[in-house]
Amino acid sequence: MAIEQIVDAYVRLKDGRALLDLRAHRHRLIVDLNKLRSDSDYNVSLALGKMAEDLAIINVGIEQLEAQGDIGAIVRALPASPWS
């Protein structure tokens, strides 16, 4: 699957920000698909299933960075706190 190759590349590059962005994008797609499903007669179950699969793969990549001790890649990817 393409998403597996993308996630693998981000893990090798230790690009936690890209993984977090990818995960956030998939979450937004799920919200949009659920809205489409509730507002119409479209069957979005296949697309929702694909997004769930993608999220699982992305989460594994994030876990791999954490397991490698590259948690700093994830922490640096977080936006700065507006209270700091």
Number of C-alpha atoms within 10 A of each C-alpha: 6 8 14 14 10 16 23 18 13 19 23 11 12 21 20 25 18 18 24 18 13 18 20 13 14 19 15 12 15 19 13 12 19 14 11 14 14 11 9 8 8 10 12 13 12 9 13 17 12 13 19 15 13 20 19 13 18 24 16 16 24 25 15 17 23 15 10 10 10 17 17 14 20 18 12 12 16 13 8 9 6 5 4 4
